[in-house]
Amino acid sequence: MPLRRKAVIDVGTNSVKLFVADVRGGSIQPLREESTQTRLGRGFYEDHLLQPDAIAQTAQAVGTYAAQARDLGAESLRIIATSAARDAINAADLLKALGHATGVPVEVISGEQEAAWVCQGVLGDPRLHNGGIVIMDLGGGSTEFILAGGDLPQRSRSFPLGTVRLLEQHPHSDPPLPVELARCRSFVSDFLQREVVPFLEQGWKGQDHNRPQTLIGTGGTATILARMDGGLTGYDREQIEAQTLDPARVTWHVESLWGQTLAQRQSVSGLPPNRADVILTGVVIYEAVMRELLLNRLNVSTRGLRWAALMD
């Protein structure tokens, strides 16, 4: 089977990501991975209109990445857009800007497709084929929950819960106040109990194995949690995926980060300075998911949506 160099650009609510890899059959060899925060979803959740400056910055980042992919010899380039693009009233403005910047049509994928690809990418790692697991892909505008057994997805859904969305719904002081953390925690727990827990409970009832104990996290927040916990200053896939956190450790990170000013968080090892605001809501979501779903271990996967999009 011939080796093919492919590229995917993922246009998310918080950031634009580039993934270039050599693909042969079911094997992927990453060549370049980049991320630029453009905060496409800023100011979005009040009226569901993408802001012109956010569209322009996102289009510029996508155009730059498309040029990089071509310079690296990618024979195919796929551009996919997720939560903010599919929810926006003026999504056509974004698609027009991206098309002008790249000459490539943009695929706005559904929440169901996003969840399916996340599952396919994560389960491409054979080390995770060990019984029932819950996969969670936390983004800026949505979170995909997937219940998987063995190497197959059994139940999946995209929910309107994301780091940027939550940050805009629950603004905080600098440094955050204890009451602001309490309100954010309460909101997330209530959302999970109302929306996510019943959905997953229905799936667990039909499983042959025991209720899952492990949460597989993918996306920026999970990667940053692993980097902070391991004191990792760079991006090393093997080291990131080797990190394991229990609920108490995740809570430690929540309380530590929420007790610091923005400037202090920007100097935390493993935390990119431009993520020092959205990390607050991200870690609260992970803390609540582990607590409400009675999951005792968090493993991190750096594979997911973009891996599967290359294979599809």
N, C-alpha and C positions, 0 to 999 in steps of 0.2 A: 504494500500500500504506500503511495507516495507521501512524502512529507509536504505539508502545506503551511505557509505562514499566514495567520489570520489575526484580525484585530476587532475588538469590540470597544465602543465608547458608551458608557452608562451615564445617562443624564438623570441625576437624582435631585431630590428636593434640597439637599444640603451641598452636594458636591458633584463634580464631573470626574469620572474615572476612565482611564485608558488601560486596556489589557491587550498586549500583543504576545502571541505565543506560536510555537511550532506545533502542529497537530498531525499525528499519524494514527489513524484508527481511533481507539479509545484513549490514546496517550496524549497528554498535554505537557509541553515543556515551556514554562513562562520565559519570555524574553524581556519584556518591559512592563512595569506596572506603575502608573502615575495617578495622582489625585489632586484636583484643584477645587477648593471651596469657593463656590460662587453664590451660595445661599439663594437659589432660584425661588424658594418658597418664602422668602422674607416678606412680611406684610401681606401674606396671601390669605390667611384663614379667616379674615373678617368678611371679605367680599368675593373671595375665590378669583381674584384677578392677579395675574402675574405682572410685576412691576417692570416698566420699560428698561430701567437700568439693570435689573436682574436678568432679563432676557438678553440684553446686549452683552453682559459679562459672560453669561453662559455660552452664548454663540461664539464669542471670541475664544473661550477655552476649548470648545469643541472643535473649532476650526484649527487651532494650534495642534490639538491631538491628532486630528485627521492628517495633517501634514506630516507629523512625526511618524504615524503608522505607515504612510506611503514611503517616507524616506528609509524606513526599516525594511521595506520590500514586502509589506503585507499585500497579498493578492486579493484579499477580500476585506471589506470594512463594513461592520454592522453598527448602527447607532440605535440604541434603545432608550426609551424614556419611561419613567415610572409614575409615582404617585402625583406629584404636582402637575405633570403634563396631562394625566388622564382626568384630573379633577378641575382643571382650570376652565373658566368660561372663555378665556381668550387664548386657548391652546394653539389656535391657528397662527397667532402672532409668533409664538415660539417656534413652531414647525417651519414657518417661512424663514425666520432668521437662521435657524440651523441649516436648512436646505441651501440658503444663500452662502453660508460660511463653508459648506463642505461639498455641495453637489450630490449628496447622498440622501436618499429618503429616510425619514426617521420612523421607527416603529414604536408607537405608544402601546405598551403591553398592558393587559388587564392584570388585576390583582391575582387572579387565579393562575395566569401564566407565570407571573413573577414567582409565586409560591412554588409552582411545579419546577421551574428552573433552579430555584434555590435548593430544593431538595435533590434534584439530579446532580447539581454541582457538588454539594456537600457529601452525598453518598458515593461520589466518585472516589472517595478515600476509603479503601477497604478496611481500614482500622476501625471504622465506625459501624461495621456490620455486626453488632453484638447485642441484638435484641431490641427492645423498644426504646426509642429516644424521642425527645421533642426538639425540633429544630426551630430556631427563632432568628429571623433576619430583620434587625431593627434599622430602619432608615429614618430620614428626616420627616417624611410625611405619613408613612405607613409601616406596619410590622406584619410580616408573614409568619404564621405559626404552622408547622407541619408535624404531624404525628407519623412516625416511620417505624417500621418493623423489618429487621433484616436489611435488605438493600432496596426496599420499596416504600414509596409514600402511601399511607393509608388514609390520610385525612389532612386537608390543608385549606387555609383561608387567609385572606389579607384583611387586616383590621386598620381603621383610621386612628392609629396611635403611633406617633413618631417624635423624634427629639426636637425638631424645629417646631412642629405643630404644638407640642406640649410647652416648649419654651415661650411661645407667643401667648398661649392660654394662661400660663402661670409665670408672669415676669417676677424677677426677684431683685432685691437690693444688692449692693456691693459693699461689704460681704453680705451674703444671704442671711435672712433672719430665720431663727428656729421655726417660727410660725409658718414661714413660706415653705420650708422643707416639709413640715407636717401637712400642709394643704396639698402639696404636690404628691406626697405619698398617698394621702387619702384618695385623691382623684384617680390615681393609677390603680390602686387596689379595688376601688369601686368599679372601674371600667373592666378590669380583668374578671371580677366576680360576675358581672352582668353579661359580658360578651364572650370572653375567651374560655373561662373554666367550663361553662355548660357545653360549648362546642367540643372541647377536647374530652370531657367526661363521656360524651356519647361515643367517641372513638375508642376509649379505653374499655368500655363495656364489651366490645366485640373482639378484643384481642385474646390470643391464646396464651401470651406470656404475661408476666407481672406488670403492674403499673410502672411506667418509666421513672427512673431515678436521675437520669442525666439530661442536662440541657446542652445542646450544641448551639453556640452563638456564632453568628456570622454578620459581617458588616463592620462599620467603623468603630462603634462603641465597644464591641467585643474585642476587636483587635487592640484598641487602646487600653482596655482593662488588662489584657494579657501583658502588654508592654509595660504598663505602670507597675503591675504586680511583680514582674520579673526584672524591673529596672532596665528594660531594653530601650536604648536610645535610637536604634535603627530598626529597619524592617527586615526581619529574618523569619521566613515562613516556618522553618523547623522549630525555632525557639518559641515563636508565638503559639504554635499548635501544641507545644509540649506543656504549656501552662495549664494548670487546673485550679479553679477557685471554688471554695465552698461558700454557703450563704453568709457565714460570719465574716468572711474576708470581703465579700462584696459590700456588706453593710459597713465595714471599716472604711472602704473607699468612699462610700456615700457620705459618711459623716466627716471624713477628712476633707473631701473636696468642697462640701457645702459649708465648711467652717473657714474657708479661705477667701481672700479677695480674688478678683479676676487676675490681677498682676501676679499674685502668688501662684495661682493655678497655672499661669503661663510659663512658670519655671519648673513645673513638676516633670521629673524624668519620665519619658515615654509618652507624654501628653503633648501633641502638637499645639503650639500657642493659639492657632486659629480655631481649635476645637475646645478651647477652655470654657466657652459658654455652654455649648450644647452637651458637653460631657455631664453636666449636672442632671439634666433630665434623663440622659441615657442610662446613667448608673442607677437612678431611682427605678426606672422601668425594669432593669435586670434584677434588682433587689426584690421588687414586688412579684415578678414572674416566678422566681425561685421559691419565694414564700408561699404564694397562693397556690402554686402547682405542686408543692411539696417535693421539689427537686433538690437533691443534696450535692450536686456537682455540676460545675460549668466548665465545659471544654470549648475551645475556640477553633473555628475552621476559617481559613483564609480563602476557601473555595466556595463557590455559590453561583449567583446569577450569571456573572460574566463567563465563568468556566462552562456552564451549560449552554450559554448562547453561542459560544465557539463551536460546541459539539453538535448543536441542533442543525 
